[in-house]
Amino acid sequence: MEFVLIYIIIPIIWILVIGWLTGSRDFFFGPKDDERKQSIKQKAVIQSWATLFLFLLTNFLFDVLIPDGRLGGGGLIYPELFYLTILFLSYVVFYLLNMKKMSA
């Protein structure tokens, strides 16, 4: 029963998050932002995903090119949470930067 609720609640929450983060009028949830604010949010989403991609690529290249046994036993318990934190913080930073650029 719990799994069924998770499969129903998670997609609804995801639609809410995407609607809020992009400000798009295509989603029935979320804000109906003007074009300026919608552009700022969309740029922030693209830039935060690019930052996460760059971080993951750098991590992968370090693992492939410079194999180092010193960090073998000190891994994170939930690495996904670390990556989600990077994604969220980079979205906030880029949102604020784009807001400042577009307000001038």
C-alpha positions as CSV (number, residue, x, y, z in Angstrom):
1,M,0.0,0.0,0.0
2,E,2.8,2.4,0.8
3,F,4.4,1.8,-2.5
4,V,1.2,2.7,-4.3
5,L,1.0,6.0,-2.4
6,I,4.7,6.7,-3.3
7,Y,4.0,6.1,-7.0
8,I,1.0,8.5,-6.9
9,I,2.4,11.2,-4.6
10,I,5.9,11.5,-6.0
11,P,4.8,12.4,-9.6
12,I,2.3,14.9,-8.3
13,I,5.0,16.6,-6.2
14,W,7.3,16.5,-9.2
15,I,4.8,18.3,-11.4
16,L,4.4,20.9,-8.7
17,V,8.1,21.4,-8.5
18,I,8.6,21.6,-12.2
19,G,5.8,24.1,-12.6
20,W,7.2,26.3,-9.8
21,L,10.8,26.1,-10.9
22,T,10.2,26.9,-14.5
23,G,7.2,29.3,-14.1
24,S,5.7,27.7,-17.2
25,R,2.0,28.1,-18.1
26,D,2.0,24.6,-19.5
27,F,1.5,23.0,-16.1
28,F,-1.8,23.2,-14.3
29,F,0.0,23.7,-11.0
30,G,2.5,26.4,-10.2
31,P,2.7,30.2,-10.7
32,K,1.7,32.0,-13.8
33,D,4.8,34.2,-14.1
34,D,5.3,36.9,-16.6
35,E,7.8,36.4,-19.4
36,R,10.7,38.0,-17.6
37,K,10.4,35.9,-14.5
38,Q,9.7,32.8,-16.5
39,S,12.9,33.4,-18.5
40,I,14.9,33.9,-15.3
41,K,13.6,30.6,-13.9
42,Q,14.3,28.7,-17.1
43,K,17.8,30.0,-17.4
44,A,18.4,29.0,-13.7
45,V,17.2,25.5,-14.3
46,I,19.4,25.1,-17.4
47,Q,22.5,26.5,-15.6
48,S,21.9,24.4,-12.5
49,W,21.6,21.2,-14.5
50,A,24.8,22.2,-16.4
51,T,26.6,22.7,-13.1
52,L,25.5,19.3,-11.9
53,F,26.6,17.7,-15.2
54,L,30.0,19.4,-14.9
55,F,30.4,18.2,-11.3
56,L,29.5,14.6,-12.2
57,L,31.8,14.7,-15.3
58,T,34.7,16.0,-13.2
59,N,34.1,13.3,-10.5
60,F,34.0,10.6,-13.2
61,L,37.2,11.9,-14.8
62,F,39.0,11.9,-11.5
63,D,37.9,8.3,-10.8
64,V,39.1,7.2,-14.3
65,L,42.3,9.2,-14.7
66,I,43.5,9.4,-11.1
67,P,42.4,6.3,-9.3
68,D,43.1,7.0,-5.6
69,G,42.6,4.4,-2.9
70,R,42.7,7.0,-0.1
71,L,39.0,7.8,-0.4
72,G,37.9,4.1,-0.8
73,G,36.5,3.7,2.7
74,G,35.1,7.2,3.3
75,G,32.2,7.3,0.9
76,L,29.0,9.1,1.4
77,I,26.0,7.2,2.8
78,Y,23.5,8.9,0.5
79,P,25.5,10.3,-2.5
80,E,22.2,11.1,-4.3
81,L,21.3,13.6,-1.5
82,F,24.7,15.3,-2.0
83,Y,24.0,15.7,-5.8
84,L,20.5,16.9,-5.1
85,T,21.9,19.5,-2.7
86,I,24.3,20.7,-5.4
87,L,21.5,20.9,-7.9
88,F,19.2,22.9,-5.5
89,L,22.0,25.3,-4.3
90,S,23.2,26.0,-7.9
91,Y,19.6,26.7,-8.9
92,V,19.2,29.2,-6.1
93,V,22.6,30.9,-6.9
94,F,21.8,31.1,-10.6
95,Y,18.3,32.3,-10.0
96,L,19.6,35.2,-7.9
97,L,22.3,36.0,-10.4
98,N,19.9,36.0,-13.3
99,M,17.4,38.1,-11.3
100,K,20.1,40.7,-10.6
101,K,21.1,40.7,-14.3
102,M,17.5,41.0,-15.6
103,S,16.5,43.7,-13.1
104,A,19.0,46.3,-14.5
